[in-house]
Amino acid sequence: MVAVTASLESPAAEATRVVDAVLHDLATSQHRGVVVDSPPGAGKSTLVVKAAGVLAATGTPLMIVAQTNEQVDDLIARLGVASPELGVGRLSAVDYAATERVRSHPSCRVAAKVADLGGAPVTIGTAAKWATVTDGTWPWAIVDEAYQMRSDALLRVAPRFERALFVGDPGQLDPFSTVEVDRWTGLSWDPTQSAVAVLLRHNPDLPVHRLPVSWRLPASAAPVVAEAFYPFTGFRSGTGPGDRTLTFPEPGGSPLDDVLDTAAATGWGLHELPARFTVRTDAEAAAACAGLAARALARNGTAISEAGTTPLTADRIAIGAAHRDQVAAIRSCLPPEAADVTVDTANRLQGREYDLTVVLHPLSGRQDATAFHLESGRLCVLTSRHRHACVVVARAGIAELLDAHPSTEPVHLGVPVKFPDGWEANQAMLAHLSRPT
């Protein structure tokens, strides 16, 4: 069960109270770090931008560490909207070509070396780029998506700052490595663990805040995702039942339309195919994923929310899968009118949001349940990208597969047990999807 109690505060008031507490810690705490855990869509980037403005206003230089170039450019765009007068230096590779988001910032300078940024109040770059900087120290750093950062990457940039704010989502995908990691198993400084996990093991007294409200997930999704992936902290939706609606004016009639109607009415839909062991690029499942997106477009869906009324266009629909070859198979099934639908892996969908998502279940058609396909973070990302509705495509038999393949990962001394484990999270999500509507 989710360890969260009903709050008499409004979602906005509760979220503001936590953000104020974070900013107060930044100003008064003597700790070298402050950690902020965030569920999906709780405003991580908004907090980073606000904290950057507050820290820069004190007149001390600030460095921001993100994990990808996409995240860096997104933060620059957000900083340009929130504080257009604040000078920003974009630390980049020599061959980096500034995106439109960076060029539109009124006070952004791009360079491959810190010395060429003209002493900008805020310097931002990827962790990989910051690792190449060998001179200079900043009083403050903000590390965005800190749970996606490996601890060895943090070790390489730590000499550059005195204190830091770490912001990230503990429920999503862990950092990955392409080398054998057994040699580090059980070590408190395991370089393949997330930066925050190792940081807190060595500094257990650091203040940890938790953002309590998801502004992305609707009221139909927040309790489901919280119970499956955040069982000990929980969170709630910033909207209530009925605040968001997804409608399809054009009549349906096919099985795909029935699933879309169910998802529009309840927030969730399960399109279950006959039980069968298949190759990874299951042609029938790929066609079903593409067909759902195509039918949603053909029926001229409309999304109504606190942001207004907008048509359900192709760029507001995403299809997620576990593997790149599955992504390619689904994309090949899309008709021309659905060419702008996003189709990608869970890793690349992190941090993005859409009105409608279609998910190919990682365990669909499999004969076994490997650690990769059971990872709770992968399913969490796939089922938490939507603002209105999520449809899961899967072959029947996943429940039996889970029962036949309980988690067999070895337990090592000195390695904290991760909660929830993937087996439990998959069971919880499947149980909700299988409930009669």
Buried (B, 14 or more C-beta within 10 A) or exposed (E): EBEBEEEEEEBEEBBEEBBEBBBEBBEEBEEEBBBBBBBBBBBBBBBBBBBBBBBBEEEEBBBBBBBBBBBBBBBBBBBBEEBEEBBBBBBBEEEBEBBEBBEBBEBBBBBBEBEEBEEBBBBBBBBBBBBEBEEEEBBBBBBBBBBBBBBBBBBBBBEBBEBBBBBBBBBBBBBEEEEEEEEBEEBEEBBBBBBBBBBBBEEEEBBBBBBBBBBBBBBBBBBBBBBBBBBEBBBBBBBEEEEBBBBBEEEBEEEBBEBBBBBBBEBBBBBBBEEEEBEBBBEEBBBBBBBBBBBBBBBEBBBBBEEEEEEBEBEBBBBBBBBEEBBEBBBEBBEEEBEEBBBBBBBBBBBBBBBBBBBBBBBBBBEEBBEEBBBBBBBBBBBBBBBBBBBBBBBEBBBEBBEEBEEEEEEEEEBEEBEBBBBBBBBBBBEBBEEEE
